[in-house]
Amino acid sequence: MSDPVRDSTHDPVKVAVIGLGRMGGPIAGHLIDVGHEVRVFDISDDAVAALEARGAIAAATPAEAAIDAAVVSVVVFDDAQTREVLLGADGRPGVLDVLAPGAVVAVHTTVSIDTIRDLAATGAAAGVAVLDAGISGGEDGARAGTLLTMVGGADDAVARATPVLMAFSKDVIHAGGVGAGMSLKLARNATGYMMMAGVHEAMTLAASAGVDLALLRRTIDETGVLAQALSPFALGGPEPLAGDGPAGLREILEHVRELGEKDLDQALGLASDTGVDLPVARCTRASFARVMRLAD
């Protein structure tokens, strides 16, 4: 079976990639591999030279890279760099100054919702669609071409960009209007970091009680703890339950809340006995009725 990420049923187009770091470099490479004409810019001469060796065209500025491009991928560090790339600075033109109407800018950098909305409004005035196109999958996914790309923007602009995005993505999720893709990525990222914090506290608690951490890892792996973290999806969403819910759902939720609060109280009691602080566990105990959809 052929690899859908590598298949290209669309004609090659001119693409610019701004930022050739751990994510942008592989992204540009995949775009070259599927036949697009790729112009690149980065402050690292070595990064540019590596892509030139694979067939990319080097540009002296982001704006130069974007001339005549149908799609521009922006993979820089933060809001300030993204604004500078798109709007220009110190008298230099930005990407939005040179793109023709109908072009699409995909901002892969994780930026604030205000930034992406401001840039989208500026682009719209020139007939250019600026999409928030957050990417997830890390360096391994970038190298393999299996990133998950979460996009916010108008249907037609997302449709124009999707064949290009699929050169380095296993899937492109259109989350909604401008800002929805970044919101989806931020929520996804928050999930990971909160779970990391929870696991860190579990390690702290076990270690304080003299438990071998290898045994904690084994019990987590073998008892579905990480799958348990997804149970709120099965409960139907974050809003408080209306009435008793279907088939006595409230009774089930009350039972789970009682068990959870009891177990958290005992974990916090052990933490107190062993002299460690578990702030995530304390916040979880305080909000567990809300997690169970039983309180506002």
C-alpha positions in Angstrom: 0.0 0.0 0.0 1.3 3.4 -0.8 2.1 6.0 1.8 -0.6 8.7 1.7 1.7 11.3 3.2 4.1 10.8 0.3 1.5 10.6 -2.5 0.9 13.9 -4.4 -2.2 14.1 -6.5 -1.9 17.9 -6.9 0.3 19.9 -9.2 3.5 21.3 -7.6 3.3 24.9 -6.4 5.8 27.4 -5.2 6.2 27.2 -1.4 8.3 29.2 1.0 9.6 27.9 4.3 10.7 30.5 6.8 12.7 29.0 9.7 14.8 25.8 9.1 15.3 24.5 12.6 14.4 21.1 14.0 10.9 21.3 12.6 11.2 23.7 9.7 14.2 21.9 8.1 12.5 18.5 7.8 9.3 20.3 6.7 11.1 21.9 3.8 12.8 18.6 2.9 9.4 16.8 2.6 8.1 19.6 0.4 11.1 19.2 -1.9 10.6 15.5 -2.0 7.0 15.7 -3.3 8.0 18.1 -6.0 7.2 21.5 -4.9 9.4 24.5 -5.8 10.7 25.5 -2.4 12.4 28.7 -1.4 13.9 28.9 2.1 15.1 31.5 4.6 16.9 31.1 7.9 19.5 33.1 9.8 21.7 29.9 9.8 23.7 29.7 6.7 24.4 26.0 7.4 20.6 25.2 7.6 20.0 27.0 4.3 23.0 25.2 2.6 21.7 21.8 3.7 18.3 22.5 2.0 20.0 24.0 -1.1 21.9 20.8 -1.5 18.5 19.0 -1.7 17.1 21.4 -4.3 15.7 24.4 -2.4 16.3 28.0 -3.5 17.9 30.2 -0.9 16.5 33.7 -0.2 18.2 36.6 1.5 15.0 37.6 3.4 11.6 36.1 4.4 10.0 38.5 1.9 12.3 37.4 -0.9 11.4 33.7 -0.1 7.7 34.5 -0.3 7.7 36.2 -3.7 5.2 34.4 -6.0 4.6 31.7 -3.4 1.2 30.0 -3.2 1.8 28.8 0.3 4.2 30.1 3.0 5.1 28.0 6.0 6.3 29.9 9.0 8.3 27.9 11.6 10.0 30.4 13.8 10.3 30.7 17.6 7.7 33.1 19.0 5.1 35.8 18.5 7.7 38.5 17.9 9.6 36.6 15.2 6.3 35.6 13.5 5.2 39.3 13.4 8.6 40.4 12.0 8.5 37.7 9.3 5.0 38.6 8.2 5.0 42.4 8.7 8.7 43.3 8.2 10.8 45.4 10.5 13.3 48.3 10.3 12.1 49.3 6.9 12.3 45.8 5.4 9.2 44.4 3.8 7.5 41.4 5.3 5.9 38.3 3.7 2.5 40.0 3.6 3.9 42.9 1.6 4.9 40.7 -1.3 2.3 37.9 -1.6 -0.3 38.0 -4.3 -4.0 37.8 -3.4 -5.1 34.2 -3.0 -1.8 33.1 -1.3 -1.9 31.4 2.0 0.4 31.8 5.0 0.5 28.8 7.4 1.8 29.8 10.8 3.1 26.7 12.5 4.7 28.6 15.4 2.7 28.4 18.6 1.6 32.0 19.0 -1.1 33.8 21.0 -4.6 33.9 19.7 -4.4 37.7 19.6 -1.3 37.5 17.4 -2.8 35.1 14.9 -6.1 37.2 14.7 -4.1 40.4 14.1 -2.0 38.9 11.4 -5.1 37.3 9.8 -6.8 40.6 9.7 -3.8 42.3 8.1 -3.5 39.5 5.6 -7.2 39.7 4.7 -6.9 43.3 3.8 -4.4 42.3 1.1 -6.4 39.2 0.0 -4.0 36.8 1.7 -5.2 34.1 4.1 -3.2 33.7 7.3 -4.0 30.4 8.9 -3.0 29.2 12.4 -1.6 25.7 11.6 -0.1 24.3 14.8 1.9 21.1 14.4 2.3 18.3 16.9 4.6 15.3 16.7 8.0 16.6 17.7 11.2 16.3 15.8 10.6 12.6 15.1 7.3 13.4 13.5 8.8 16.2 11.5 11.6 13.9 10.2 9.1 11.1 9.4 6.6 13.5 7.8 3.9 12.4 10.2 3.0 15.6 12.0 -0.5 16.3 13.0 -1.4 19.8 11.7 -4.3 21.6 13.4 -5.6 24.5 11.3 -7.9 27.5 11.9 -9.2 29.5 9.0 -11.7 29.8 6.2 -12.7 26.6 4.3 -11.4 27.7 0.9 -8.0 28.8 2.3 -7.6 25.6 4.3 -8.5 23.6 1.1 -5.8 25.4 -0.9 -3.2 24.8 1.8 -4.0 21.2 2.7 -2.2 19.5 -0.3 1.0 21.3 0.8 0.5 20.6 4.5 0.0 16.9 3.7 3.6 16.7 2.4 4.7 16.6 6.0 1.5 15.6 7.9 -0.2 12.4 8.7 -3.5 14.4 8.9 -4.7 17.9 8.7 -7.5 18.8 11.1 -9.6 21.8 10.2 -10.6 22.9 13.7 -12.7 26.0 12.7 -12.2 29.6 12.0 -9.0 31.7 12.6 -7.6 30.9 16.1 -9.3 27.5 16.4 -6.3 25.5 15.3 -4.0 27.3 17.8 -6.7 26.8 20.5 -6.8 23.1 19.8 -3.0 22.8 20.0 -2.9 24.8 23.2 -5.5 22.6 24.8 -3.6 19.5 23.6 -0.3 20.8 24.9 -1.9 21.7 28.3 -3.2 18.1 28.5 0.4 16.8 28.2 1.9 19.2 30.6 -0.8 18.6 33.3 -0.3 14.9 32.9 3.4 15.3 33.3 2.8 17.3 36.5 0.5 14.6 37.8 3.0 11.8 37.1 5.8 13.9 38.8 3.7 14.2 41.9 2.9 10.5 41.9 6.7 9.8 41.7 7.3 12.3 44.5 4.6 10.6 46.7 5.9 7.1 46.0 9.5 8.0 46.6 8.7 9.8 49.9 7.1 6.6 51.1 10.1 4.5 50.1 8.5 2.8 47.0 10.7 1.8 44.1 9.8 4.1 41.2 10.3 1.2 38.8 7.4 -0.5 40.5 5.3 2.7 40.1 6.0 2.8 36.4 5.1 -0.9 36.1 1.7 -0.4 37.9 0.9 2.6 35.8 1.7 0.7 32.6 -0.3 -2.3 33.6 -3.4 -0.8 35.1 -4.7 1.7 32.5 -4.0 4.9 34.4 -3.2 6.9 31.3 -6.4 5.6 29.6 -8.3 6.6 32.8 -7.2 10.2 32.2 -9.3 10.2 29.1 -12.5 9.2 30.9 -13.9 12.8 31.0 -14.5 12.5 27.3 -16.8 9.5 27.9 -18.7 11.6 30.5 -19.9 13.9 27.8 -18.0 17.1 28.2 -17.0 19.7 30.8 -20.5 21.2 31.5 -22.4 20.3 34.7 -24.8 17.4 34.3 -28.4 18.5 33.7 -30.8 16.5 35.8 -29.9 12.9 36.4 -28.7 12.4 32.8 -29.3 9.3 30.8 -29.9 5.9 32.6 -29.0 7.1 36.1 -25.7 8.7 35.0 -25.7 11.0 38.1 -25.6 8.0 40.4 -22.6 6.6 38.6 -20.8 10.0 38.7 -21.6 10.4 42.4 -20.0 7.0 43.1 -16.8 7.9 41.1 -16.6 11.3 42.9 -16.8 9.6 46.3 -14.1 7.1 45.4 -11.9 9.8 43.8 -12.2 12.2 46.7 -11.5 9.4 49.2 -8.4 8.3 47.3 -7.1 11.8 46.9 -7.7 12.6 50.6 -5.7 9.5 51.4 -2.9 10.4 49.0 -2.7 13.9 50.5 -2.7 12.4 54.0 0.3 10.3 53.0 2.0 13.3 51.5 1.5 15.2 54.8 2.9 12.3 56.7 6.0 12.1 54.5 6.5 15.8 54.3 6.0 16.4 50.6 3.7 18.9 48.8 1.4 17.8 46.0 -0.2 21.0 44.6 -1.7 19.3 41.5 -3.3 16.7 43.7 -4.7 19.4 46.0 -6.2 21.3 43.1 -7.6 18.1 41.7 -9.2 17.2 45.0 -10.7 20.7 45.2 -12.1 20.5 41.7 -13.0 16.8 41.4 -16.7 17.4 41.7 -16.5 19.6 38.7 -14.4 17.0 36.8 -17.3 14.6 37.5 -19.8 17.2 36.1 -21.4 17.5 39.5 -20.6 21.1 40.3 -20.1 24.4 38.4 
